[in-house]
Amino acid sequence: MNEAILAVVILLPILGGALIPLLPFRNRTQMMVYTEGLVLVNSALALAMLFQQPQGNFVLFRFTSNLTLSFHLDGMGTVFAAIVSVLWPLCVLYAFEYMEHEKHEKIFFMFYVITFGVTLGIALAEDVVTMYCFYEMLTLVTLPLIMHTLTREAVLASRTYLYYSLGGAAFAFIGVIFILIYGTTPNFTPGGVLDLAAVGDRTNILLLIYVLCFMGFSVKAAMWPFSSWLPQAGVAPTPVTALLHAVAVVKAGAFAVMRVTYYSFGPDFLRGTWAQHVVMALAIFTIVYGCSRAVKETHIKRRLAWSTVSNLSYILFGAAIMTPLGLVGALCHMVAHAVMKICSFLCAGAVICKTGREYVHQLDGFGRKMPKVFAAFTVAGLALMGVPGLCGFVSKWQLVRAAVDSGDPLAYAGVAALMISALLTAIYMLTIVVRAFFPRKDFDYDTIRDVKDPGWKMLLPFAIFVVAIAVIGLHSGPLVRGLETIAAQLP
C-alpha cells in the first residue's frame, strides 16, 4: 500500500471535519449522514492500512534536514490506531442521539471529527517531534469540546485542563529536546536512540530529564499529582468524556510515555535506576489513590473518572517495569481499558441524557427500567474488577506476570496495588449495580415510571462493546501473541 495513506487517514477527518459548519445541510439528517459517513470511510481506510502495513514513511512537512512531520506504521502505532479507528464511529453514532437537544451541534461535531485525525497523528508519528506536535494539537482541539456547554463549570474545567496540559507539555518538551541532542535519531527505534558515548557522565541528568518527560506526558494520563483535571472534565457531554477517558486524550498520554520509554530513552538505559523507581512508585500510588477517590465519589461520571485515573496508571505501571513483558501488559490493558471504560461511560451518559439523574443514590430501581443499559454497565463493571472470562482479567494477568518476572521488589508492591484496586473497584462499581437492580424493599417504582432504555443509536454501541469485552476475555490468544510480537522487537 502506498505510504501516502498514512497522511490521508490523518488529514481526511481534519479537513472533512472542518467543513461541517460550512456545508449547507438542509436538515440534521444530512449532517448526521455526512459525519458518520466521513468517520466510517476514514476508519475503513485506517483499518485497511493496518492490515496492509505500508513499510515506508511519509514526510508531510520538513522543518530542517533532520526534523520533519513524518508518519510511519509500526507495531505500537498499529495498536493505538486500531483502538481509535474501531471506537470512533460507534461514539459518533452514540453522539447523534445524545446531542439531539444540545446547541451548536455543527461546532461540536467539527471538533469531534477533527480530534479523530489528530489522535491518529499521534498513533502514526514516526518520530518524537511529530508525536509532540500532534500531542499539542490534541489539547487545542479537545478544549472546545470540554467547554461546549459554556456553563461556568465547563469554562472552569476547560481552564484547568488547559493549564495542566500546557504545563505537562512544557516538561515533555524538555525531554524531546534532550532526545534530539543525545539521540542518534529523532525516529522511534525499539530499544531507544540515546548515544551513550555522547551522554558520558551526564547519566543522572538524563535520568532526571526522563522523569520530567514521563511526568509531563503523564499529565494527560492523569497520574497523581496531575489527576484532578480529569474528573472536572466530566462536565463535558458524555460522548466527549467517553473519548477523553477511554480513547483519545488519556490514551495519548499513556502511549507517549510508552514511546519515550521503550523507543527513545530505552529500557536498558533506565532499568534498575532511581528514575525507574520514581516513576513506578508514582504509578503504583495512583492506582490505589484513584480507586480510593472513586469509592468516595457520589457523582456517577466523576466516579468513573477517578476509576480512569487508577486504570491509566495500570498502563503506566506496565511501562515502568521496562521489560518486554511489561510492554505487553501495558498495551494489553490499553486495549482492554478502552473497551471497558467507554462502555461504562456511555451507559452512564445514557442514564444522564434520558433521565437527568447524575448521582449514585438516584439510580435505585433503574436496572428494571433500563435493563439493557444496566446489563451492559454490569458487564463493564465486572470486567474492570478483573473477573475471569472478561477482558479486564486478561490485561491484569499480563501485568502481574510482567511484575513477577521482573524480580523487582517495587514491582511486587505494584501487584499488591492491583489486588487492592480490584477490591475497591468491586465496591464502587457493584454499589451502582446493586442499587439499580435491588433497591430497598419499600421503593416506589412509580417515581421512575417514565425511565426507559434509550434508542438504537445508543444501544448498538453498548451491544458491540459487551461482545468485545467477552470475546477478548475468552479468546485473548491472538491479541496477546500480537502484542508479544511487538515487544519481541525490543533488543
DRENDO-1510 file (C-alpha; in Angstrom, 1 decimal, always signed):
<recs>
REC; n; res; u; v; w
REC; 1; MET; +0.0; +0.0; +0.0 .
REC; 2; ASN; +1.2; +3.5; -0.9 .
REC; 3; GLU; +2.7; +5.3; +2.1 .
REC; 4; ALA; +0.5; +8.4; +1.3 .
REC; 5; ILE; -2.4; +6.5; +3.0 .
REC; 6; LEU; -0.6; +7.4; +6.3 .
REC; 7; ALA; -1.3; +11.1; +5.7 .
REC; 8; VAL; -4.7; +10.5; +4.2 .
REC; 9; VAL; -6.2; +8.9; +7.3 .
REC; 10; ILE; -4.9; +11.8; +9.4 .
REC; 11; LEU; -5.8; +14.7; +7.1 .
REC; 12; LEU; -9.2; +13.4; +5.9 .
REC; 13; PRO; -11.0; +13.8; +9.2 .
REC; 14; ILE; -9.2; +17.0; +10.0 .
REC; 15; LEU; -10.2; +18.7; +6.7 .
REC; 16; GLY; -13.6; +16.9; +6.4 .
REC; 17; GLY; -14.5; +17.8; +10.0 .
REC; 18; ALA; -13.6; +21.5; +9.4 .
REC; 19; LEU; -16.2; +21.6; +6.6 .
REC; 20; ILE; -19.1; +20.5; +8.8 .
REC; 21; PRO; -20.1; +24.1; +9.9 .
REC; 22; LEU; -19.6; +25.4; +6.4 .
REC; 23; LEU; -21.6; +22.8; +4.4 .
REC; 24; PRO; -25.3; +23.8; +3.6 .
REC; 25; PHE; -27.0; +20.8; +5.1 .
REC; 26; ARG; -30.8; +21.1; +4.6 .
REC; 27; ASN; -31.6; +19.2; +7.8 .
REC; 28; ARG; -30.0; +17.4; +10.7 .
REC; 29; THR; -30.2; +14.0; +9.0 .
REC; 30; GLN; -27.9; +15.2; +6.2 .
REC; 31; MET; -25.4; +16.4; +8.7 .
REC; 32; MET; -25.5; +13.0; +10.5 .
REC; 33; VAL; -25.1; +11.1; +7.3 .
REC; 34; TYR; -22.1; +13.2; +6.3 .
REC; 35; THR; -20.4; +13.0; +9.7 .
REC; 36; GLU; -20.9; +9.3; +10.2 .
REC; 37; GLY; -20.0; +8.6; +6.6 .
REC; 38; LEU; -16.8; +10.6; +6.9 .
REC; 39; VAL; -15.8; +8.8; +10.1 .
REC; 40; LEU; -16.7; +5.3; +8.7 .
REC; 41; VAL; -14.8; +5.9; +5.5 .
REC; 42; ASN; -11.7; +7.0; +7.4 .
REC; 43; SER; -11.9; +4.1; +9.8 .
REC; 44; ALA; -12.2; +1.7; +6.9 .
REC; 45; LEU; -9.1; +3.3; +5.3 .
REC; 46; ALA; -7.2; +3.1; +8.5 .
REC; 47; LEU; -8.1; -0.5; +9.2 .
REC; 48; ALA; -7.2; -1.5; +5.7 .
REC; 49; MET; -3.9; +0.3; +6.2 .
REC; 50; LEU; -3.3; -1.7; +9.3 .
REC; 51; PHE; -3.8; -5.0; +7.5 .
REC; 52; GLN; -1.7; -3.9; +4.5 .
REC; 53; GLN; +1.1; -2.5; +6.7 .
REC; 54; PRO; +2.9; +0.1; +4.5 .
REC; 55; GLN; +6.6; -0.4; +5.1 .
REC; 56; GLY; +7.9; +3.1; +4.3 .
REC; 57; ASN; +7.3; +6.5; +5.8 .
REC; 58; PHE; +5.5; +9.7; +4.5 .
REC; 59; VAL; +7.0; +13.1; +5.1 .
REC; 60; LEU; +4.3; +15.7; +5.3 .
REC; 61; PHE; +6.5; +18.7; +6.2 .
REC; 62; ARG; +10.2; +19.3; +6.6 .
REC; 63; PHE; +11.4; +21.8; +9.2 .
REC; 64; THR; +15.1; +21.1; +8.7 .
REC; 65; SER; +17.1; +18.3; +7.1 .
REC; 66; ASN; +16.5; +16.0; +10.1 .
REC; 67; LEU; +13.4; +17.5; +11.7 .
REC; 68; THR; +10.2; +16.6; +9.9 .
REC; 69; LEU; +6.5; +15.9; +10.3 .
REC; 70; SER; +6.5; +12.3; +9.2 .
REC; 71; PHE; +4.4; +9.2; +9.6 .
REC; 72; HIS; +5.2; +5.5; +9.8 .
REC; 73; LEU; +3.3; +2.5; +10.9 .
REC; 74; ASP; +4.9; +0.1; +13.4 .
REC; 75; GLY; +3.6; -2.3; +16.0 .
REC; 76; MET; +2.7; +0.1; +18.7 .
REC; 77; GLY; +1.2; +2.5; +16.3 .
REC; 78; THR; -1.0; -0.3; +15.0 .
REC; 79; VAL; -2.4; -1.0; +18.4 .
REC; 80; PHE; -3.4; +2.6; +19.1 .
REC; 81; ALA; -4.6; +3.3; +15.6 .
REC; 82; ALA; -6.8; +0.2; +15.7 .
REC; 83; ILE; -8.4; +1.2; +19.0 .
REC; 84; VAL; -9.1; +4.7; +17.7 .
REC; 85; SER; -10.5; +3.5; +14.3 .
REC; 86; VAL; -12.8; +0.9; +15.8 .
REC; 87; LEU; -14.3; +3.0; +18.6 .
REC; 88; TRP; -14.7; +6.4; +16.9 .
REC; 89; PRO; -17.6; +5.5; +14.6 .
REC; 90; LEU; -19.5; +4.0; +17.4 .
REC; 91; CYS; -19.0; +7.0; +19.6 .
REC; 92; VAL; -20.2; +9.3; +16.8 .
REC; 93; LEU; -23.3; +7.2; +16.4 .
REC; 94; TYR; -24.0; +7.4; +20.1 .
REC; 95; ALA; -23.4; +11.2; +20.0 .
REC; 96; PHE; -26.2; +11.7; +17.5 .
REC; 97; GLU; -28.8; +10.6; +20.0 .
REC; 98; TYR; -27.1; +12.3; +23.0 .
REC; 99; MET; -26.6; +15.6; +21.3 .
REC; 100; GLU; -30.2; +15.7; +19.8 .
REC; 101; HIS; -31.3; +18.5; +22.1 .
REC; 102; GLU; -28.0; +20.3; +22.5 .
REC; 103; LYS; -27.0; +23.6; +20.9 .
REC; 104; HIS; -24.1; +24.2; +18.5 .
REC; 105; GLU; -24.2; +20.7; +17.1 .
REC; 106; LYS; -22.2; +21.5; +14.0 .
REC; 107; ILE; -19.3; +23.0; +16.0 .
REC; 108; PHE; -19.4; +20.1; +18.4 .
REC; 109; PHE; -19.1; +17.5; +15.6 .
REC; 110; MET; -16.5; +19.6; +13.8 .
REC; 111; PHE; -14.1; +19.3; +16.7 .
REC; 112; TYR; -15.2; +15.7; +17.4 .
REC; 113; VAL; -14.2; +14.6; +14.0 .
REC; 114; ILE; -11.0; +16.7; +13.8 .
REC; 115; THR; -9.9; +15.0; +17.1 .
REC; 116; PHE; -10.1; +11.7; +15.3 .
REC; 117; GLY; -7.5; +12.7; +12.8 .
REC; 118; VAL; -5.2; +14.4; +15.4 .
REC; 119; THR; -5.3; +11.2; +17.5 .
REC; 120; LEU; -4.3; +9.1; +14.5 .
REC; 121; GLY; -1.5; +11.6; +14.0 .
REC; 122; ILE; -0.1; +10.6; +17.4 .
REC; 123; ALA; -0.5; +6.9; +16.7 .
REC; 124; LEU; +1.3; +7.1; +13.4 .
REC; 125; ALA; +4.0; +9.6; +14.3 .
REC; 126; GLU; +7.4; +8.4; +13.0 .
REC; 127; ASP; +9.5; +10.4; +15.5 .
REC; 128; VAL; +9.3; +12.3; +18.7 .
REC; 129; VAL; +8.9; +15.7; +17.1 .
REC; 130; THR; +5.8; +14.6; +15.1 .
REC; 131; MET; +4.3; +13.0; +18.1 .
REC; 132; TYR; +4.8; +16.1; +20.2 .
REC; 133; CYS; +3.3; +18.4; +17.6 .
REC; 134; PHE; +0.1; +16.3; +17.3 .
REC; 135; TYR; +0.0; +15.8; +21.1 .
REC; 136; GLU; -0.2; +19.6; +21.5 .
REC; 137; MET; -2.8; +19.8; +18.7 .
REC; 138; LEU; -4.9; +17.3; +20.7 .
REC; 139; THR; -5.1; +19.8; +23.6 .
REC; 140; LEU; -6.3; +22.6; +21.3 .
REC; 141; VAL; -9.0; +20.6; +19.5 .
REC; 142; THR; -10.4; +18.9; +22.7 .
REC; 143; LEU; -10.5; +22.1; +24.7 .
REC; 144; PRO; -13.7; +23.4; +22.8 .
REC; 145; LEU; -15.3; +20.0; +23.4 .
REC; 146; ILE; -14.9; +20.3; +27.2 .
REC; 147; MET; -16.1; +23.9; +27.0 .
REC; 148; HIS; -19.0; +23.0; +24.8 .
REC; 149; THR; -21.9; +23.8; +27.1 .
REC; 150; LEU; -20.3; +27.1; +28.1 .
REC; 151; THR; -21.6; +26.8; +31.7 .
REC; 152; ARG; -19.4; +28.2; +34.5 .
REC; 153; GLU; -18.4; +24.7; +35.4 .
REC; 154; ALA; -17.4; +23.9; +31.8 .
REC; 155; VAL; -15.3; +27.0; +31.5 .
REC; 156; LEU; -13.5; +26.3; +34.8 .
REC; 157; ALA; -12.9; +22.7; +33.8 .
REC; 158; SER; -11.6; +23.7; +30.4 .
REC; 159; ARG; -9.3; +26.2; +32.0 .
REC; 160; THR; -7.9; +23.6; +34.4 .
REC; 161; TYR; -7.4; +21.2; +31.5 .
REC; 162; LEU; -5.6; +23.8; +29.6 .
REC; 163; TYR; -3.3; +24.8; +32.5 .
REC; 164; TYR; -2.4; +21.2; +33.3 .
REC; 165; SER; -1.9; +20.2; +29.6 .
REC; 166; LEU; +0.3; +23.2; +28.8 .
REC; 167; GLY; +2.4; +22.6; +32.0 .
REC; 168; GLY; +2.8; +18.9; +31.2 .
REC; 169; ALA; +3.7; +19.7; +27.6 .
REC; 170; ALA; +6.5; +22.0; +28.8 .
REC; 171; PHE; +8.1; +19.2; +30.8 .
REC; 172; ALA; +7.6; +16.8; +27.9 .
REC; 173; PHE; +9.2; +19.3; +25.6 .
REC; 174; ILE; +12.4; +19.3; +27.8 .
REC; 175; GLY; +12.6; +15.6; +27.2 .
REC; 176; VAL; +12.1; +16.0; +23.4 .
REC; 177; ILE; +15.0; +18.5; +23.3 .
REC; 178; PHE; +17.3; +16.1; +25.2 .
REC; 179; ILE; +16.4; +13.2; +22.9 .
REC; 180; LEU; +17.3; +15.3; +19.9 .
REC; 181; ILE; +20.6; +16.4; +21.4 .
REC; 182; TYR; +21.7; +13.0; +22.8 .
REC; 183; GLY; +19.9; +10.7; +20.5 .
REC; 184; THR; +21.3; +9.3; +17.2 .
REC; 185; THR; +17.9; +9.9; +15.5 .
REC; 186; PRO; +14.6; +11.5; +16.4 .
REC; 187; ASN; +12.8; +8.5; +15.0 .
REC; 188; PHE; +11.3; +5.9; +17.3 .
REC; 189; THR; +13.6; +2.9; +17.5 .
REC; 190; PRO; +12.9; -0.2; +19.5 .
REC; 191; GLY; +15.3; -0.2; +22.5 .
REC; 192; GLY; +16.0; +3.6; +22.4 .
REC; 193; VAL; +18.1; +6.0; +20.5 .
REC; 194; LEU; +20.5; +7.5; +23.1 .
REC; 195; ASP; +24.1; +7.8; +22.1 .
REC; 196; LEU; +25.7; +6.6; +25.4 .
REC; 197; ALA; +29.1; +7.9; +24.3 .
REC; 198; ALA; +27.7; +11.4; +24.0 .
REC; 199; VAL; +25.8; +11.0; +27.3 .
REC; 200; GLY; +29.1; +10.3; +29.1 .
REC; 201; ASP; +29.0; +11.3; +32.8 .
REC; 202; ARG; +25.6; +13.1; +32.3 .
REC; 203; THR; +23.7; +9.9; +33.1 .
REC; 204; ASN; +21.9; +11.4; +36.2 .
REC; 205; ILE; +20.9; +14.5; +34.2 .
REC; 206; LEU; +19.4; +12.3; +31.5 .
REC; 207; LEU; +17.6; +10.2; +34.1 .
REC; 208; LEU; +16.2; +13.4; +35.6 .
REC; 209; ILE; +15.1; +14.6; +32.2 .
REC; 210; TYR; +13.4; +11.2; +31.7 .
REC; 211; VAL; +11.4; +11.6; +34.9 .
REC; 212; LEU; +10.3; +15.1; +33.9 .
REC; 213; CYS; +9.3; +13.8; +30.4 .
REC; 214; PHE; +7.4; +10.9; +31.9 .
REC; 215; MET; +5.6; +13.1; +34.3 .
REC; 216; GLY; +4.9; +15.7; +31.5 .
REC; 217; PHE; +3.3; +13.2; +29.2 .
REC; 218; SER; +1.5; +11.5; +32.2 .
REC; 219; VAL; -0.5; +14.7; +32.8 .
REC; 220; LYS; -2.9; +13.6; +30.0 .
REC; 221; ALA; -2.8; +10.1; +31.5 .
REC; 222; ALA; -4.0; +11.8; +34.8 .
REC; 223; MET; -1.2; +10.4; +37.0 .
REC; 224; TRP; -1.0; +11.8; +40.5 .
REC; 225; PRO; -0.4; +14.6; +41.3 .
REC; 226; PHE; -1.8; +15.8; +38.0 .
REC; 227; SER; -5.1; +13.9; +38.1 .
REC; 228; SER; -7.7; +16.5; +39.3 .
REC; 229; TRP; -8.4; +17.9; +35.8 .
REC; 230; LEU; -9.9; +14.6; +34.6 .
REC; 231; PRO; -12.9; +14.4; +37.0 .
REC; 232; GLN; -13.6; +18.1; +36.4 .
REC; 233; ALA; -13.7; +17.4; +32.6 .
REC; 234; GLY; -16.8; +15.3; +33.2 .
REC; 235; VAL; -18.9; +18.4; +32.8 .
REC; 236; ALA; -18.5; +17.9; +29.0 .
REC; 237; PRO; -21.1; +16.0; +27.1 .
REC; 238; THR; -20.7; +12.2; +27.6 .
REC; 239; PRO; -19.6; +11.5; +24.0 .
REC; 240; VAL; -16.6; +13.8; +24.8 .
REC; 241; THR; -15.8; +12.4; +28.3 .
REC; 242; ALA; -16.1; +8.8; +26.9 .
REC; 243; LEU; -13.4; +9.6; +24.4 .
REC; 244; LEU; -11.3; +11.7; +26.8 .
REC; 245; HIS; -11.4; +8.9; +29.4 .
REC; 246; ALA; -11.2; +5.8; +27.2 .
REC; 247; VAL; -9.6; +6.6; +23.8 .
REC; 248; ALA; -8.1; +10.0; +22.8 .
REC; 249; VAL; -6.6; +12.1; +25.5 .
REC; 250; VAL; -5.7; +9.8; +28.3 .
REC; 251; LYS; -4.5; +7.0; +26.0 .
REC; 252; ALA; -2.4; +9.6; +24.1 .
REC; 253; GLY; -0.6; +10.3; +27.3 .
REC; 254; ALA; +0.0; +6.7; +28.1 .
REC; 255; PHE; +1.0; +6.0; +24.5 .
REC; 256; ALA; +3.5; +8.8; +24.6 .
REC; 257; VAL; +5.0; +7.5; +27.9 .
REC; 258; MET; +5.5; +4.1; +26.3 .
REC; 259; ARG; +7.0; +5.6; +23.2 .
REC; 260; VAL; +9.7; +7.7; +25.0 .
REC; 261; THR; +10.4; +4.8; +27.5 .
REC; 262; TYR; +10.8; +2.0; +25.0 .
REC; 263; TYR; +11.6; +3.8; +21.8 .
REC; 264; SER; +13.6; +6.9; +22.8 .
REC; 265; PHE; +15.4; +6.7; +26.1 .
REC; 266; GLY; +15.4; +2.9; +26.0 .
REC; 267; PRO; +14.6; +0.4; +28.8 .
REC; 268; ASP; +18.2; -0.8; +29.1 .
REC; 269; PHE; +19.4; +2.7; +29.9 .
REC; 270; LEU; +16.6; +3.2; +32.5 .
REC; 271; ARG; +16.1; -0.2; +34.1 .
REC; 272; GLY; +17.3; -0.5; +37.7 .
REC; 273; THR; +17.9; +3.2; +38.1 .
REC; 274; TRP; +16.4; +5.6; +40.6 .
REC; 275; ALA; +14.4; +7.1; +37.7 .
REC; 276; GLN; +12.6; +3.8; +37.1 .
REC; 277; HIS; +11.8; +3.6; +40.8 .
REC; 278; VAL; +10.4; +7.1; +41.0 .
REC; 279; VAL; +8.0; +6.7; +38.0 .
REC; 280; MET; +7.0; +3.2; +39.1 .
REC; 281; ALA; +6.2; +4.4; +42.7 .
REC; 282; LEU; +4.1; +7.3; +41.3 .
REC; 283; ALA; +2.1; +4.9; +39.1 .
REC; 284; ILE; +1.6; +2.4; +42.0 .
REC; 285; PHE; +0.4; +5.2; +44.3 .
REC; 286; THR; -2.0; +6.5; +41.6 .
REC; 287; ILE; -3.5; +3.0; +41.2 .
REC; 288; VAL; -4.7; +3.0; +44.8 .
REC; 289; TYR; -5.4; +6.7; +45.0 .
REC; 290; GLY; -7.7; +6.8; +42.0 .
REC; 291; CYS; -9.7; +3.8; +43.3 .
REC; 292; SER; -10.0; +5.3; +46.8 .
REC; 293; ARG; -11.3; +8.5; +45.4 .
REC; 294; ALA; -13.8; +6.6; +43.2 .
REC; 295; VAL; -15.2; +4.8; +46.3 .
REC; 296; LYS; -15.9; +8.2; +47.9 .
REC; 297; GLU; -17.4; +9.9; +44.8 .
REC; 298; THR; -21.2; +10.0; +44.5 .
REC; 299; HIS; -21.5; +11.6; +41.1 .
REC; 300; ILE; -21.6; +8.7; +38.6 .
REC; 301; LYS; -19.4; +10.3; +35.9 .
REC; 302; ARG; -16.8; +11.6; +38.3 .
REC; 303; ARG; -16.7; +8.2; +40.0 .
REC; 304; LEU; -15.9; +6.6; +36.6 .
REC; 305; ALA; -13.4; +9.4; +36.0 .
REC; 306; TRP; -11.5; +8.5; +39.2 .
REC; 307; SER; -11.7; +4.9; +38.1 .
REC; 308; THR; -9.9; +6.0; +34.9 .
REC; 309; VAL; -7.2; +7.7; +36.9 .
REC; 310; SER; -6.5; +4.4; +38.6 .
REC; 311; ASN; -6.7; +2.3; +35.4 .
REC; 312; LEU; -4.5; +4.6; +33.4 .
REC; 313; SER; -1.8; +4.1; +35.9 .
REC; 314; TYR; -2.0; +0.3; +35.3 .
REC; 315; ILE; -0.7; +1.1; +31.9 .
REC; 316; LEU; +2.0; +3.4; +33.3 .
REC; 317; PHE; +3.0; +0.7; +35.8 .
REC; 318; GLY; +3.4; -1.7; +32.9 .
REC; 319; ALA; +5.5; +0.8; +31.1 .
REC; 320; ALA; +7.6; +1.4; +34.2 .
REC; 321; ILE; +8.5; -2.3; +34.5 .
REC; 322; MET; +10.7; -1.7; +31.4 .
REC; 323; THR; +10.8; -5.2; +30.1 .
REC; 324; PRO; +9.2; -6.7; +27.0 .
REC; 325; LEU; +6.6; -8.4; +29.2 .
REC; 326; GLY; +5.9; -5.0; +30.8 .
REC; 327; LEU; +5.2; -3.5; +27.4 .
REC; 328; VAL; +2.8; -6.5; +26.6 .
REC; 329; GLY; +0.9; -5.8; +29.9 .
REC; 330; ALA; +0.7; -2.1; +29.2 .
REC; 331; LEU; -0.5; -2.5; +25.7 .
REC; 332; CYS; -3.0; -5.2; +26.7 .
REC; 333; HIS; -4.5; -3.0; +29.4 .
REC; 334; MET; -4.6; -0.1; +26.9 .
REC; 335; VAL; -6.9; -2.2; +24.7 .
REC; 336; ALA; -9.0; -3.8; +27.4 .
REC; 337; HIS; -9.5; -0.5; +29.3 .
REC; 338; ALA; -10.6; +1.3; +26.1 .
REC; 339; VAL; -13.5; -1.2; +25.6 .
REC; 340; MET; -14.4; -1.5; +29.3 .
REC; 341; LYS; -14.4; +2.2; +30.2 .
REC; 342; ILE; -16.0; +3.5; +27.0 .
REC; 343; CYS; -18.9; +1.1; +27.6 .
REC; 344; SER; -19.3; +2.1; +31.2 .
REC; 345; PHE; -19.1; +5.8; +30.4 .
REC; 346; LEU; -21.6; +5.6; +27.6 .
REC; 347; CYS; -24.0; +3.7; +29.9 .
REC; 348; ALA; -23.7; +6.5; +32.5 .
REC; 349; GLY; -24.2; +9.1; +29.8 .
REC; 350; ALA; -27.4; +7.3; +28.6 .
REC; 351; VAL; -28.8; +7.5; +32.1 .
REC; 352; ILE; -28.0; +11.2; +32.5 .
REC; 353; CYS; -29.2; +12.1; +29.0 .
REC; 354; LYS; -32.6; +10.3; +29.3 .
REC; 355; THR; -33.4; +10.9; +33.0 .
REC; 356; GLY; -31.3; +13.8; +34.2 .
REC; 357; ARG; -30.1; +11.7; +37.2 .
REC; 358; GLU; -26.4; +12.1; +37.9 .
REC; 359; TYR; -25.8; +10.7; +41.3 .
REC; 360; VAL; -25.4; +7.1; +42.5 .
REC; 361; HIS; -28.2; +7.4; +45.2 .
REC; 362; GLN; -30.6; +8.5; +42.4 .
REC; 363; LEU; -30.3; +5.2; +40.5 .
REC; 364; ASP; -32.4; +3.0; +42.7 .
REC; 365; GLY; -34.6; +0.7; +40.6 .
REC; 366; PHE; -33.1; +1.8; +37.3 .
REC; 367; GLY; -32.0; -1.7; +36.4 .
REC; 368; ARG; -35.6; -2.8; +35.8 .
REC; 369; LYS; -36.5; +0.3; +33.8 .
REC; 370; MET; -33.3; +0.4; +31.8 .
REC; 371; PRO; -32.4; -3.3; +31.7 .
REC; 372; LYS; -30.2; -3.1; +28.5 .
REC; 373; VAL; -28.2; -0.1; +29.7 .
REC; 374; PHE; -27.5; -1.6; +33.2 .
REC; 375; ALA; -26.8; -5.1; +31.8 .
REC; 376; ALA; -24.1; -3.6; +29.7 .
REC; 377; PHE; -22.9; -1.5; +32.7 .
REC; 378; THR; -22.7; -4.6; +34.8 .
REC; 379; VAL; -20.6; -6.5; +32.3 .
REC; 380; ALA; -18.2; -3.5; +32.0 .
REC; 381; GLY; -18.0; -3.3; +35.8 .
REC; 382; LEU; -17.2; -7.0; +36.2 .
REC; 383; ALA; -14.5; -6.6; +33.6 .
REC; 384; LEU; -13.0; -3.6; +35.4 .
REC; 385; MET; -12.9; -5.7; +38.5 .
REC; 386; GLY; -10.9; -8.4; +36.7 .
REC; 387; VAL; -13.4; -11.2; +36.7 .
REC; 388; PRO; -12.1; -14.2; +34.7 .
REC; 389; GLY; -13.6; -14.6; +31.3 .
REC; 390; LEU; -13.7; -10.9; +30.6 .
REC; 391; CYS; -11.0; -8.7; +29.1 .
REC; 392; GLY; -10.0; -7.0; +32.3 .
REC; 393; PHE; -8.7; -10.2; +33.8 .
REC; 394; VAL; -6.5; -10.8; +30.7 .
REC; 395; SER; -4.8; -7.4; +30.9 .
REC; 396; LYS; -4.3; -7.6; +34.7 .
REC; 397; TRP; -2.9; -11.1; +34.4 .
REC; 398; GLN; -0.3; -9.8; +31.9 .
REC; 399; LEU; +0.7; -7.0; +34.2 .
REC; 400; VAL; +1.1; -9.4; +37.2 .
REC; 401; ARG; +3.0; -11.8; +35.0 .
REC; 402; ALA; +5.4; -9.0; +34.0 .
REC; 403; ALA; +5.8; -7.7; +37.5 .
REC; 404; VAL; +6.7; -11.1; +38.9 .
REC; 405; ASP; +9.0; -11.9; +36.1 .
REC; 406; SER; +10.9; -8.6; +36.6 .
REC; 407; GLY; +12.1; -9.6; +40.0 .
REC; 408; ASP; +11.9; -6.0; +41.2 .
REC; 409; PRO; +10.6; -5.7; +44.8 .
REC; 410; LEU; +8.8; -2.5; +43.9 .
REC; 411; ALA; +7.0; -4.3; +41.1 .
REC; 412; TYR; +5.8; -6.8; +43.7 .
REC; 413; ALA; +4.3; -3.8; +45.5 .
REC; 414; GLY; +2.6; -3.0; +42.3 .
REC; 415; VAL; +0.9; -6.4; +42.3 .
REC; 416; ALA; -0.4; -5.7; +45.8 .
REC; 417; ALA; -1.7; -2.4; +44.5 .
REC; 418; LEU; -3.6; -4.2; +41.7 .
REC; 419; MET; -5.2; -6.5; +44.2 .
REC; 420; ILE; -6.3; -3.6; +46.4 .
REC; 421; SER; -7.6; -1.9; +43.3 .
REC; 422; ALA; -9.6; -4.9; +42.3 .
REC; 423; LEU; -11.3; -4.9; +45.8 .
REC; 424; LEU; -12.1; -1.1; +45.6 .
REC; 425; THR; -13.3; -1.5; +42.0 .
REC; 426; ALA; -15.8; -4.1; +43.2 .
REC; 427; ILE; -17.1; -1.7; +45.8 .
REC; 428; TYR; -17.5; +1.4; +43.6 .
REC; 429; MET; -18.9; -0.5; +40.6 .
REC; 430; LEU; -21.2; -3.0; +42.3 .
REC; 431; THR; -22.6; -0.3; +44.5 .
REC; 432; ILE; -24.2; +1.1; +41.4 .
REC; 433; VAL; -25.3; -2.2; +40.1 .
REC; 434; VAL; -26.9; -3.4; +43.4 .
REC; 435; ARG; -28.8; -0.1; +43.7 .
REC; 436; ALA; -30.1; -0.3; +40.2 .
REC; 437; PHE; -31.3; -3.9; +40.3 .
REC; 438; PHE; -32.1; -4.4; +44.1 .
REC; 439; PRO; -33.5; -1.2; +45.6 .
REC; 440; ARG; -34.8; -1.1; +49.1 .
REC; 441; LYS; -38.0; -3.1; +49.8 .
REC; 442; ASP; -40.2; -0.1; +50.1 .
REC; 443; PHE; -39.0; +1.6; +46.9 .
REC; 444; ASP; -41.8; +3.1; +44.9 .
REC; 445; TYR; -41.3; +2.3; +41.2 .
REC; 446; ASP; -43.9; +5.0; +40.3 .
REC; 447; THR; -41.3; +7.6; +41.0 .
REC; 448; ILE; -39.3; +6.4; +37.9 .
REC; 449; ARG; -42.2; +5.3; +35.7 .
REC; 450; ASP; -41.0; +7.4; +32.8 .
REC; 451; VAL; -37.5; +5.9; +32.8 .
REC; 452; LYS; -36.7; +3.6; +29.9 .
REC; 453; ASP; -33.9; +2.4; +27.7 .
REC; 454; PRO; -32.6; +4.8; +25.0 .
REC; 455; GLY; -32.9; +4.3; +21.2 .
REC; 456; TRP; -30.8; +2.1; +19.0 .
REC; 457; LYS; -28.2; +4.7; +18.3 .
REC; 458; MET; -27.1; +4.3; +21.9 .
REC; 459; LEU; -27.9; +0.7; +22.4 .
REC; 460; LEU; -25.9; -0.6; +19.4 .
REC; 461; PRO; -22.5; +0.6; +20.7 .
REC; 462; PHE; -23.3; -1.0; +24.1 .
REC; 463; ALA; -24.0; -4.4; +22.4 .
REC; 464; ILE; -20.8; -4.2; +20.4 .
REC; 465; PHE; -18.7; -3.3; +23.5 .
REC; 466; VAL; -20.2; -6.1; +25.6 .
REC; 467; VAL; -19.4; -8.6; +22.9 .
REC; 468; ALA; -15.8; -7.2; +22.6 .
REC; 469; ILE; -15.3; -7.5; +26.4 .
REC; 470; ALA; -16.4; -11.1; +26.3 .
REC; 471; VAL; -14.5; -12.1; +23.1 .
REC; 472; ILE; -11.2; -10.6; +24.3 .
REC; 473; GLY; -11.7; -12.2; +27.7 .
REC; 474; LEU; -12.5; -15.7; +26.3 .
REC; 475; HIS; -10.2; -15.6; +23.2 .
REC; 476; SER; -7.3; -13.5; +24.2 .
REC; 477; GLY; -4.6; -15.6; +22.5 .
REC; 478; PRO; -4.4; -13.7; +19.2 .
REC; 479; LEU; -4.2; -10.3; +21.0 .
REC; 480; VAL; -1.6; -11.4; +23.4 .
REC; 481; ARG; +0.5; -13.1; +20.7 .
REC; 482; GLY; +0.3; -10.0; +18.6 .
REC; 483; LEU; +1.5; -7.8; +21.5 .
REC; 484; GLU; +4.3; -10.3; +22.3 .
REC; 485; THR; +5.4; -9.9; +18.6 .
REC; 486; ILE; +5.6; -6.2; +19.1 .
REC; 487; ALA; +7.6; -6.5; +22.3 .
REC; 488; ALA; +9.9; -9.0; +20.8 .
REC; 489; GLN; +11.3; -6.2; +18.6 .
REC; 490; LEU; +13.0; -4.8; +21.6 .
REC; 491; PRO; +16.7; -5.7; +21.8 .
</recs>
